[in-house]
Amino acid sequence: MARSPNRIDRMFQRLKAEGRIAFVTFTVACDPDFAESLARLRLLVGNGIDLLEIGHPYSDPILDGATIQTANRRALAAGGNLSRTLDLCAAFREEDDTTPIVLMGYANPLLAMGYEAFAARAAAAGVDGLIAADLPLREAEPLLKALGRHGLVMIPLAAPSLPAEDFVSASKGVGGFLYCIPVVGPTGGPSASIEAISDAVARCRTVSRLPVLVGFGVKTPDMVAAVAEVADGVIVATALIDRFEAMRGQGDAEAFRRAAAGLVAGYRQAVDGR
């Protein structure tokens, strides 16, 4: 039986009808604390973000560079964990039942909660998808079955070091989009050339019909505009987290809100101005 469209599918349908591509960011839940994290989710969406990737705080985020590792430590110090991340998602859903949410993190917290319990609670909190950075699809069948039972999907990571069979699956628990990583290395590392990004996106399109979003090393509005020419969406994470943290120490809460809103809106304009 075919899977019913969720918020991710409906977002891509809307953007396709509008002739636009997706602008996505990542933020760590409870960084720097629960209340400000919730306010940032709303600020991000209010200034042009189409889909939120929310990291559940983890002590050993092996795929992530220094910026996101530091954000994880701030969140853990504030009491963040997988359970509080789901609380955060539920709180966000009280005012927004449209924006897709994808949790991004690692397998151990999911195992500790139990796949079935996690999938049920995530669905109840309004989560639509999951990225488990250290869990290949070929080893994820029990999790995929639990996600599929609750209408969630696992987003495959398509890295240049992986053969296609590692990020393509007909499982009902796999879907949403392909997260195309054009470079080998952690988040926030060196940027790939636009030629390398184009080749990586083309490779994804030869093996999957899912929308292709590009992340890792996408830092500037100019680069965002270039990626928007070749992909179905662009993911800016470390660059925004770095700028937010720098802004946070330069004024009061209202000054931060204005500066952060302007920053996100500027990237949005770059996405739409292709």
C-alpha positions as CSV (number, residue, x, y, z in Angstrom):
1,M,0.0,0.0,0.0
2,A,1.3,3.5,-0.9
3,R,2.3,5.8,1.9
4,S,-0.1,8.8,2.4
5,P,1.6,12.2,1.7
6,N,2.9,13.9,4.9
7,R,3.9,17.5,5.4
8,I,7.2,17.0,3.6
9,D,5.5,15.7,0.4
10,R,2.9,18.5,0.6
11,M,5.7,21.1,0.9
12,F,7.4,19.9,-2.2
13,Q,4.0,19.8,-4.1
14,R,3.4,23.4,-3.1
15,L,6.9,24.6,-4.0
16,K,6.7,22.9,-7.3
17,A,3.4,24.6,-8.1
18,E,5.0,27.9,-7.2
19,G,8.2,27.3,-9.2
20,R,10.4,27.6,-6.1
21,I,12.9,25.4,-4.3
22,A,13.1,24.5,-0.7
23,F,15.2,26.5,1.9
24,V,16.1,24.4,4.9
25,T,18.1,24.9,8.0
26,F,19.3,22.8,11.0
27,T,19.2,23.8,14.6
28,V,20.0,21.9,17.8
29,A,17.0,21.6,20.1
30,C,17.4,23.4,23.4
31,D,20.4,25.5,22.2
32,P,20.9,27.6,24.2
33,D,17.8,26.6,26.1
34,F,14.2,25.4,25.5
35,A,12.5,28.7,25.4
36,E,14.9,30.4,23.0
37,S,15.1,27.3,20.9
38,L,11.3,27.4,20.4
39,A,11.5,31.2,19.6
40,R,14.2,30.5,17.0
41,L,12.1,27.8,15.3
42,R,9.3,30.3,14.9
43,L,11.7,33.1,13.7
44,L,13.3,30.8,11.1
45,V,9.9,29.8,9.6
46,G,8.7,33.4,9.8
47,N,11.6,34.6,7.7
48,G,11.6,32.0,4.9
49,I,12.6,28.6,6.1
50,D,10.4,25.9,4.4
51,L,11.5,22.8,6.5
52,L,13.2,22.5,9.8
53,E,15.8,19.9,10.6
54,I,16.0,19.7,14.4
55,G,19.0,17.9,16.0
56,H,18.4,16.0,19.2
57,P,21.3,16.8,21.5
58,Y,24.0,14.2,21.6
59,S,27.4,13.9,23.3
60,D,29.3,12.4,20.4
61,P,27.9,13.9,17.1
62,I,30.5,12.2,14.9
63,L,29.2,13.6,11.6
64,D,29.3,17.2,12.8
65,G,32.0,19.8,12.9
66,A,33.0,22.1,15.7
67,T,30.1,24.5,15.5
68,I,27.4,21.9,15.8
69,Q,29.4,19.9,18.4
70,T,29.5,23.1,20.5
71,A,25.8,23.7,20.0
72,N,25.2,20.1,21.2
73,R,27.2,20.8,24.4
74,R,25.2,24.0,25.1
75,A,21.9,22.1,24.6
76,L,23.0,19.2,26.8
77,A,24.0,21.7,29.5
78,A,20.5,23.2,29.3
79,G,18.9,19.8,29.8
80,G,18.3,18.9,26.2
81,N,17.9,15.3,25.1
82,L,15.7,13.3,22.7
83,S,12.7,13.5,25.0
84,R,12.9,17.3,25.4
85,T,13.4,17.6,21.6
86,L,10.1,15.9,21.1
87,D,8.6,18.2,23.7
88,L,10.0,21.1,21.7
89,C,8.4,19.8,18.5
90,A,5.1,19.4,20.2
91,A,5.3,23.0,21.5
92,F,6.1,24.3,18.0
93,R,3.1,22.4,16.6
94,E,0.8,24.4,18.9
95,E,1.2,27.3,16.5
96,D,2.3,25.7,13.2
97,D,0.8,22.5,11.8
98,T,2.2,23.1,8.3
99,T,6.0,23.4,8.4
100,P,7.7,19.9,8.0
101,I,10.0,18.8,10.8
102,V,12.8,16.3,10.4
103,L,14.7,15.2,13.4
104,M,18.5,14.7,12.8
105,G,20.8,12.8,15.1
106,Y,22.2,9.5,16.0
107,A,21.0,5.9,16.7
108,N,21.8,5.4,20.3
109,P,19.1,7.7,21.8
110,L,16.6,6.1,19.4
111,L,17.6,2.6,20.6
112,A,17.5,3.7,24.3
113,M,13.9,5.0,23.8
114,G,12.9,2.0,21.7
115,Y,12.1,2.3,18.0
116,E,8.4,1.8,18.4
117,A,8.1,4.1,21.3
118,F,10.1,6.7,19.5
119,A,8.1,6.6,16.3
120,A,4.8,6.8,18.2
121,R,5.9,9.7,20.3
122,A,7.5,11.5,17.3
123,A,4.4,11.2,15.3
124,A,2.3,12.5,18.2
125,A,4.7,15.5,18.5
126,G,4.2,16.4,14.8
127,V,7.5,15.1,13.5
128,D,7.5,14.1,9.8
129,G,10.9,12.5,9.2
130,L,14.2,11.3,10.6
131,I,17.9,11.5,9.7
132,A,20.0,9.0,11.6
133,A,23.5,9.9,10.6
134,D,25.2,6.7,11.9
135,L,22.5,4.2,10.8
136,P,22.8,3.0,7.2
137,L,19.5,2.0,5.5
138,R,20.8,-1.6,5.1
139,E,20.9,-1.9,8.9
140,A,17.7,0.2,9.7
141,E,14.9,-2.2,8.8
142,P,13.4,-2.4,12.4
143,L,13.4,1.4,12.6
144,L,12.0,1.8,9.1
145,K,9.1,-0.6,10.0
146,A,8.3,1.5,13.1
147,L,8.5,4.7,11.2
148,G,6.3,3.4,8.4
149,R,3.7,2.2,10.9
150,H,3.4,5.8,12.2
151,G,3.5,7.7,8.9
152,L,7.1,8.9,9.3
153,V,10.0,8.5,6.8
154,M,13.7,8.2,7.1
155,I,15.7,10.6,4.9
156,P,18.7,9.0,3.2
157,L,22.1,10.6,3.2
158,A,23.6,10.4,-0.2
159,A,27.4,10.9,0.3
160,P,29.9,10.6,-2.5
161,S,31.6,7.7,-0.6
162,L,28.4,5.6,-0.6
163,P,27.2,3.2,-3.3
164,A,23.6,3.9,-4.5
165,E,22.2,0.8,-2.8
166,D,23.1,2.5,0.6
167,F,20.8,5.4,0.0
168,V,18.0,4.0,-2.2
169,S,15.2,1.8,-0.8
170,A,11.7,0.9,-1.7
171,S,10.7,0.6,2.0
172,K,7.6,2.5,3.1
173,G,9.7,4.0,5.9
174,V,12.1,5.8,3.4
175,G,11.1,9.0,1.7
176,G,10.8,12.7,1.8
177,F,14.0,13.7,-0.1
178,L,17.6,12.7,-0.7
179,Y,20.0,14.7,1.4
180,C,22.9,15.1,-1.1
181,I,26.3,15.6,0.5
182,P,28.7,16.7,-2.2
183,V,31.9,16.5,-0.1
184,V,33.5,14.0,2.2
185,G,33.9,15.4,5.7
186,P,31.9,16.7,8.7
187,T,29.3,19.5,8.7
188,G,30.8,23.0,8.3
189,G,33.8,21.8,6.4
190,P,35.2,23.0,3.1
191,S,32.7,23.8,0.3
192,A,32.5,21.8,-2.8
193,S,32.7,23.5,-6.2
194,I,29.4,24.1,-8.0
195,E,30.6,21.6,-10.6
196,A,31.0,18.9,-7.9
197,I,27.6,19.8,-6.5
198,S,26.0,19.5,-10.0
199,D,27.6,16.1,-10.5
200,A,26.5,14.9,-7.0
201,V,22.9,16.0,-7.7
202,A,22.9,14.4,-11.1
203,R,24.1,11.1,-9.6
204,C,21.2,11.2,-7.1
205,R,18.7,11.9,-9.9
206,T,19.8,8.8,-11.8
207,V,19.0,6.4,-9.0
208,S,16.0,8.1,-7.2
209,R,12.8,10.1,-8.0
210,L,12.9,11.8,-4.6
211,P,13.6,15.6,-4.5
212,V,17.3,16.3,-4.0
213,L,18.5,18.8,-1.3
214,V,22.1,19.8,-1.0
215,G,23.8,20.5,2.4
216,F,27.3,20.4,3.9
217,G,29.6,23.4,3.1
218,V,26.8,25.6,1.8
219,K,27.7,28.9,3.5
220,T,27.1,32.1,1.6
221,P,24.1,33.6,-0.2
222,D,26.1,33.5,-3.5
223,M,26.6,29.8,-3.0
224,V,23.0,29.3,-2.1
225,A,22.0,30.9,-5.3
226,A,24.3,28.7,-7.3
227,V,23.0,25.5,-5.6
228,A,19.4,26.7,-6.3
229,E,20.1,26.4,-10.0
230,V,20.8,22.6,-9.8
231,A,18.9,21.2,-6.8
232,D,15.4,21.0,-5.4
233,G,16.5,22.6,-2.2
234,V,19.4,24.0,-0.3
235,I,20.3,23.4,3.4
236,V,22.3,26.1,5.3
237,A,23.2,25.0,8.8
238,T,26.6,25.8,10.3
239,A,26.8,29.3,8.7
240,L,23.5,30.4,10.4
241,I,24.4,28.8,13.7
242,D,27.8,30.6,13.7
243,R,26.2,34.0,12.9
244,F,23.4,33.5,15.5
245,E,25.9,32.8,18.2
246,A,28.0,35.8,17.3
247,M,24.9,38.0,17.3
248,R,23.6,36.7,20.6
249,G,26.4,38.4,22.5
250,Q,26.0,41.8,20.8
251,G,22.7,43.1,22.1
252,D,19.4,42.5,23.8
253,A,16.9,39.9,22.8
254,E,15.0,42.3,20.5
255,A,18.3,43.3,18.7
256,F,19.1,39.6,18.2
257,R,15.7,38.9,16.8
258,R,15.9,41.7,14.3
259,A,19.4,40.8,13.2
260,A,18.6,37.1,12.9
261,A,15.4,37.7,11.0
262,G,17.3,39.9,8.5
263,L,20.0,37.3,8.1
264,V,17.6,34.4,7.3
265,A,15.5,36.6,5.0
266,G,18.7,37.5,3.1
267,Y,19.4,33.9,2.4
268,R,15.8,33.4,1.4
269,Q,16.1,36.1,-1.2
270,A,19.2,34.4,-2.6
271,V,17.3,31.1,-2.9
272,D,14.4,32.8,-4.7
273,G,16.6,35.1,-6.8
274,R,18.1,32.3,-9.0
